[in-house]
Amino acid sequence: MESKPEMDPKNYVASVEKALRLLELFSEDSPRLSLPEIVKRAGYSRTATYRLLNTLEHLDWIDRKDGKYQLSLRVFRVGSAAVNALQLRQEASLNMSELAARVGETVYLLVPDGDRAVCLERVEGSSGVQIMVLDVGRSLPIFAGGGSLAILALRDDILASLETRKSVRLPNGSDLLLTDLRRICQETRERGYSRSLEDVTPAVGAFGAPIFDNRGQVIAAISIGGLSQTLLAKEQEMAADLMQAARQISHRLGYGG
């Protein structure tokens, strides 16, 4: 396995490591542990262990009942999110590769994270044009970029969180009035896919289509990114391929619509 780089001491927080070590003590064989058991297994002092446990309990990472500690549901929710992201990448991988090969442009998979959209995966096309707009792990504002807009257009909860603003600042440095953003979202819903033209990077654009889960909730989007002039010249064909790929991924995730 590839070894991890050495930790810079300036960026190391020992108390965080200790708290996480306590969480790792719980398992299927030991779902509930008393304070003495945790002290013995962790090797920390009783006072330090008690303080760490109190903090974790206050933050809802562990529960205490009848003198014993156990992991809270919050831990399982976080774990489920990681599993869901892994499943999404697995289910989307084949369609993304096929789509990138068909259209010749870079294909992205994005998921919402608050008021941003994070790139979960990207597949390079065969065009040879390197559009380094979004690497895996990087994010864009939820209101900019093809995948981001495809998510926002169908997520009223996220759009509502922006209602306190009169305008939003796009990555290209321009301001977009919220009234115009609402219009863009409405047009995206009617069209079935989003259009992002140079709102992130000059001369670069993207089309995006939403991905639904088994509850009918938009949980992600895939997008095609490339030079704006190339996308516009083949928009009808690319958009049809994009929406078909998004539907296929959604159906594999259990969406029946």
N, C-alpha and C positions, 0 to 999 in steps of 0.2 A: 504493500500500500504506500501511497505517496505520503511522506512525512509532512507534518505541519511546520510552518516557519516558526522560528523562535519568537516568543512573546516579548515585546518591548516593555521593560519594567515600568516605564512611564504610563503605559496604557493598561496596566494590570491592576485589577481590584480584587484583593484577596477575599473580601467578605462575600462577593458575588459567587466566587468559586465554592466557598464553604457552604453557602445556601443551596447551590445546585447539587453539591455532594450529598446533602441531607435528602433532597428529593430522590436521588438515585438509590437511596437505601431501601426504598419501598419496592416491592415486587409482588408477583403472584403468590409466591410462597410466604411473603411477609407483608401483607397489605396493611396491617395495623401494628404500630410499634409504640412502646412506652418510652418515656424520657430516659430512664436508665439504659434501655436497649439501644436507643439512638446514640447516647453518649459513648457506649462501649463500641459500637460499630463505627462511628465516625472518628473517634479518637480525639475529639475536642473536649475542652473543659465543660463542666456541667453548666456554668454560668453562660459561656459563649453559646453553647447549644440551645439553652433555654431562650436566649435573646433572638437567635436566628429563627427558632420555631415560632416565637411570638410574632416576629415580623412577617414570616410566611403565612401565618394564620390571619394576620391583619390584612394581608394583600389577597386573601382567598385562594392561596395555592395549596394549603393543607387545612384539614378540619381536625378538631379535637373532640373526642367523645369518650366518656367513662375512663378518663385518664390516659387514653391512647390517641396517637396521631395517625391520620391517614390522608392520602392524596385527595384533593377536592375535585369536583367536576370541572373546574377551570383547567386543570392539567389535561383532562381528557378532551376538552374542547380544543385546546391548542394542538394536541396530538392528532385529533381528527382533521384539523385544518391542514396539517402537514401531509397526512395520508391522502386527503382529497386533492391537494396540489400535485402529488405524485401520480395519482390516478388520472388526473386531467392531462398531465404531460404524456403519459403512456397512451391514453386514448386519442390524443390529438396528433401524436408523432407521425403516424402513417399518412394521414390526410395532409398534414403540413408538407411532408416530403413530396407527395404526389402533386400538390398544388404548386409548390416551388418549381418542380420539374416542368409542369404544364405551362406556367406563365413566364418562367425564366427570371422571376424577381424574388427578392427576399420576403419570407413569410414569418410573421411574428405571432406569438401567443401571449396575451396580456391578461392580468387579473386585477380587479380593483383593490386598492388599499387606501381607505379613507378618501381623500380628495386627489389621489394619484392613481396611476395604473402602472403596475410593475411587469416588466418583460420576464416571462417564465421560460420561454424557449424561442429560438430563432433558427430558421433554415435558409441557407443561402441558395439563390437561384443560379441559373446558368448564364445569365446575361453578361457576367464579368464586371458589372458596375458595382462597386463597393459603396454602399450607402450606410455609413457608420452612424446611424441616428440613435439606435437603441441597442445596447448590449444586454445579455441576460443578467438579471439582477438590478438593472437600472430602471428608472421610472420617468414618466411624463405626467404633467397635470392631467386630471381626468377630462379636461375640456380641450385637449390638444392632441392631435395625432389620430390616425384612423381607428386603431383598436380602442383607444380611450373613448372617443366619441361614440363608437358603437355600443359601448357599455353604458355611458351616461344617458344616451337617448332613451334607454329602456329601464333606467333605475331612477324612479322619481325620488327615492329616499336620498340619493346622492345629490341630485339636482336641487332638492329642497335645502340641502346644507349650504348651497351657494347663494341662496336667496337674499342674504343680508348684504351682498355686494352689488354695486351698480355696474361694475365691469370686472373683467379678469385680465390678467397680463399673460399674453401668449409667449412661448419660448422665443419667438422671433423678435420680441421686444414691443410688439404692438398691443393695444388694448382692445378688448372685445366686450361690447355692451352685453349685459345679461339678457336684454330683450332679443338681441341678435343670437345669443347662444340658445335661447329657447326656440327660436325659429329654426336654427340649424338642427336641433334635436328633433323637432317636429318633421322636418324634411327627411331626416335620416329614418325615422319610423315609417314614413310613407314610402320611401324608396326601398327600404329593406337593408341598406348598407350605408356606411358613412363615407364622406369624402373629405380628405384633409389635404389641402393644397398650400404648401409653403408656410403653414402656420407654425412649424417647428424649425425647419431649415430651408433656406432659399433654394429654389429649383427642385425640391424634393416633395413628394406627396405620398398619400396612402389611402387605400380603401379598407374599411373594416366591417366585419359582420359579427353579430352576437352569438354566444354559445349559452344554451340553457341547460339547467340541471333537471332532475326528475320532478321537481316541484314547479317547474316553469319559471324559475328565477334566473335572470342573467348573471352568470358567475364569471364569465370571461369573454374574450373576443379574439378572433384571428384577423390579421391584416396583411395586406400586400403593400410593400413599400418600394419605391423606385423614383426615377426622375419623373417629374410631373408631366412633361410632354409625352413620355412613353405611356404612362398610365392613362392619360386622357385619350390617346390615340386608340387604345384597346379597352376602353372602359367597359363597354357592354359585355364583351367576352370575359374579361377578368372578373367583373362583378358577379356574373353568373357562376363561374367556377368557385369563387370565394364563398358565396352564399350556400352553394351545394356542399362544400367542405364543412362549413359551420353547421349545417343541418345534420350531416352524417355524424359529426362529433357529438352533437347534442343528443341524437338518438341513442348513441352508445352509452351516454351518461344517464339514460332512462327517460329522456324527454319524449313525450308522446304527441306534441303539437305539430 
